[in-house]
Amino acid sequence: MEENMLPENPSFERTALNRVTFGARDVDVANTKTIGWEAYVEDQLNPPAGDDDALANHIAGQTMRIHYPANESEEADKGWDEVEEDRPLNYLKADAPTLWQVQRDAQESRTSFEEVTRMMQETTVATWMRASHAEYQIREFMADFWNNHFNVSQEDDKFGTGMVLSYDRDHIRPYVFGNFRDMLEANATSTSMLLYLDGANSQADHPNENYGRELLELHTLGKESYLGVVPPLNAYDSGKGVNAPGFFDQDVINAARAFSGWTVKDTEMLQHYQGISDVEDTGEFIYNPEQHNTSASQFLGVDLKDMNEDMEQGRAILDIAAYHPQTAEFICNKICVRIFGDNPPKEVVQRAKDAWLANKEQNNQLAQVMRAILLDGPEIGEGSADKLRRPFERIVAYMRATDMVVNAHQAMHWAQRELVDGIYIWPTPDGRPDNSAYWMSSNALLKTLNFSLRLTGGRWTETSFYDQTPSESLGSATQIVEYWVERLVGYELSAETTDALLTDASTSFDGVMEALNNKNDPERIESALGRLTAMIAATEEFSYR
């Protein structure tokens, strides 16, 4: 057997890149070694407002099939013609009122609900393409984090389904490296969250508590800050507001009262609940004083009774929740778990928390938090890989490492359902689990492997494993395996895994050497090399980042 020339351990750059991107490619590792880790991070934390030029051009050139039959109606303003076309991803740039109108038309039988599904499909395919091709990988990594932190479900509300396109584009992505307090209000006033947690139909005489509870338990202070039902007399002796020890059920009730009236321009709903009919039906945020409950007393010990300006009480609650030290503790630990694994280095969490609080009113607060994590210590590129890649992450990392061109296809939308992993797939507001144990089930691993094998069929990806494999390596199973292990993993696999790959490559009927011996069957060669790379992507070394 030929001598293995791979390093025993991954480089600092590969380890660091794998922890904060959707997969380190060999070109990324080489570039980062050339310019230095600090220069790489600084560039990543200062992305353009939208997609980088290459990605924007790629998305703009995409089309995706849509087909639904005609529906005739005796009513002049209802029904629709048959649609069958390869259509550009037009909804990605449509404003929120346009998206809302499509959903209204579907509800009132002026267009097919296939158009509503299409809006969600475009959100999905854009997410796959951005994760796979974006130059600014750390932004994509953190957009994934924040979309899960502020999770909404695409299935929960017929109007929320299409509006998640605006939610991701307008209420999450612009704030990824911005200010958390700004992001929190953008989220609180988003159509998707207002519909998902029923804030939009919260009434003055019966305020809905869903958003107030999730704001505290999931979005800011965290469940561990919950102290019980009613505050005791001495509850706030140690401090009020940002100095309060935690929150009680009574704070949730008062938050529900304070946020009542934060709703959307839905003429059907406003007419039903309030008799209001002069509001334009756009689905955008509106404050409706007729829905506002005026009996909110205090929140975390802070008096709300004299706050009488529109939205003043709700904004005061957002201030307290955003600036509370327990919010910094909860979210910074959550970010570090996302990056490092279930037990992140305590010193990194502390640095992140310090940066969070020191920059809490700065426009680039979240970028400063990332700097503290990534640059103020060596941990990002050191230690073992302990974070198990989720199915979505693993597939994207595989596509990136093998230079697959990812194109828009409806299969992406259904794939994330099959994998139970993807944007707005998780049904509950707590978002998908972010611990390795959950994603280690044999069912999840098998689905991911099978999906990786299907990628080589070319329905929505393009690549050539043969053209990428150096010609001088094609005569040796060892060299072929070593080349692709270096591309995907960057260091040597366990002896047992290496032997299994070599045996398969050398002797299996489906192996690469058998395929290469039949040079008149290029499809078989591509399939064999694709199978080899998919097996490498299923190894323990590739599975963890």
Buried (B, 14 or more C-beta within 10 A) or exposed (E): EEEBEBEEEBBBBBBBBBBBBBBBBBEBBEBBBEEEBEEBBBEBBEBEEEBBEEBEEBBEEBEBEBEBEEBEEEEEEBBBEEBEEEBBBEBBEBEBBBBBBBBBBBBEBBBBBBBBBBBBBBBBBBBBBBBBBBBBBBBBBBBBBBBBBBBBBBEBBEBBBBBBBBBBBBBBBBBBBBBBBBBBBBBBBBBBBBBBBBBBBBBBEEBBBBBBBBBBBBBBBBEEBBBEEEBEEEBBEEEBBBEBBBBBBBBBBBBBBBBBBBBBBBBEBBBEBBEBEEBEBBBBBBEBEEBBBBEBEBBBBBEBEEBEEEBEBBBBBBBBBBBBBBBBBBBBBBBBBBBBBEEBBEEBBBBBBBBBBBBBEEEBBBBBBBBBBBBBEEBBBEEEBBBBBBBBBBBBBBBBBBBBEBBBBBBBBEBBEEBBBBBBBBBEBBBBEBEBEEBEEEEBBEBBBEBBBBBBEEEBBEBBBBEBBEEEBBEBBBBBBBBBBBBBBBBBBEEEBBEBBBEBBBEBEEBBBBBBEEEEEEEBBBBBBBBBBBBBBBBEBBBBB
